[in-house]
Amino acid sequence: MIRKNIPVNTPLLNGNEEKYLIECIQSGWISSEGPFIKKFEEGFANYIGRKEGVAVANGSGALDIAVQALNIGKGDEVIMPTFTIISPAQSIVRAGAIPVLVDSDPVTWNMNVSEIEAKITKNTKAILVVHIYGLPVDMDPVLKLCKKHNLFLIEDAAEMHGQTYNGKRCGSFGDISTFSFYPNKHITTGEGGMIMVDDSKLADRCRKLRNLAFEPSGRRYIHNEIGWNYRMTNMQAALGLAQLEKIEKHLEIKREIGKTYQNNLKKLKGFQLPLEKTEYSENIYWVFGLVAETEEYAEKVMNHLRNNGIATRPFFWCMHEQPIFEKMGLFLNEQYPIAERIARNGFYVPCGLNLSQTEISEVCNILNHFIE
Ligand SMILES: *Cc1c(COP(=O)(O)O)cnc(C)c1O
């Protein structure tokens, strides 16, 4: 039998990507000063429904800037999910603030919003929501809490390009919302990210922080605070603009992939599949995840898929179980049983925009046969 090789993801670069990139080369605009930056920022902000977009080097950097721009620092607490990528937690910790964790919802895998209020103290400055894997966090209760307790909302929408919550786009809720354009996201710039805000002063502050905190006016090379070089290049923005032109198509493809998996895996025993929809949104399947009944079983199935040339990735690992945070004395003896189970028993299968229906059937056949 011929060995298959199905990667978890490959990007879809079939629009104006090449044309716009060639424009960068021919015009000589390759740095962050080039004209595609503004076009991409305005185009994406407009699509999400925000006044301002600030393009940056990656989604993790966008979170660093978000935390600092809201003046969150030493002793401040930020409530966030334990089940997520490390990016938001490291932004909070680097700023000298303290992440305060909540467990996951067992069916959506998003943060369990009913646990938030009990975690609010006089030091709480913000709630940071992370929309996980294709379904949004239940935002209404979070928005209510932010209002009631006068807290900032930071929204990590790195997996949610184009997703909506009750008809309103993810990334339009936060005082600051952030996106990533890593190649496995719904639209990509290779590496890249964007910060979304409505307040123009806050946007200026974010622009300043992405550019070594140079003062926009006054003598160059004199600084009143420290920032980062998180600038995006014109070449990345060129890719981004071309991708943005076909974002609806990308979402359609992702939903189709998700649907095909759902249909082919209906009879699969011993696994929890992603929800197709909730009362407030339809899944956009950033990844197609499966949660096994035990960790051993998850490993066994991942191995079997690997032996058949099919790539998988394990789920995120909880923040309260990260060795680095334990070393720093954070989250000692804290337990979040649902997130722990999802993290240990979960993995995802190929879900990239180039995946063919035949490839999905192959993955499903191998899974269904193995499990029988
Ligand atoms: C991908 C991702 C990030 C990080 O983005 P990078 O561009 O890789 O730095 C942050 N948060 C979430 C939820 C993500 O999925």
The ligand as a Tripos MOL2 file, in Angstrom:
@<TRIPOS>MOLECULE
LIG
   15    15     1     0     0
SMALL
NO_CHARGES

@<TRIPOS>ATOM
      1 C1         -2.3760   31.0300   17.2140 C.3       1 LIG1
      2 C2         -2.8050   31.6250   18.5120 C.ar      1 LIG1
      3 C3         -2.0580   32.6200   19.1520 C.ar      1 LIG1
      4 C4         -0.6750   32.9820   18.7630 C.3       1 LIG1
      5 O1         -0.5040   33.5520   17.5670 O.3       1 LIG1
      6 P1          0.9510   33.6230   16.9100 P.3       1 LIG1
      7 O2          0.7220   34.4560   15.7120 O.co2     1 LIG1
      8 O3          1.3810   32.2370   16.5880 O.co2     1 LIG1
      9 O4          1.8630   34.2830   17.9060 O.co2     1 LIG1
     10 C5         -2.6060   33.2180   20.2800 C.ar      1 LIG1
     11 N1         -3.7790   32.8200   20.7900 N.ar      1 LIG1
     12 C6         -4.4940   31.8370   20.2360 C.ar      1 LIG1
     13 C7         -5.7930   31.4580   20.8460 C.3       1 LIG1
     14 C8         -4.0210   31.1810   19.0930 C.ar      1 LIG1
     15 O5         -4.7260   30.1780   18.5590 O.3       1 LIG1
@<TRIPOS>BOND
     1     1     2 1
     2     2     3 ar
     3     2    14 ar
     4     3     4 1
     5     3    10 ar
     6     4     5 1
     7     5     6 1
     8     6     7 2
     9     6     8 1
    10     6     9 1
    11    10    11 ar
    12    11    12 ar
    13    12    13 1
    14    12    14 ar
    15    14    15 1
@<TRIPOS>SUBSTRUCTURE
     1 LIG1         1 GROUP 0 **** ****
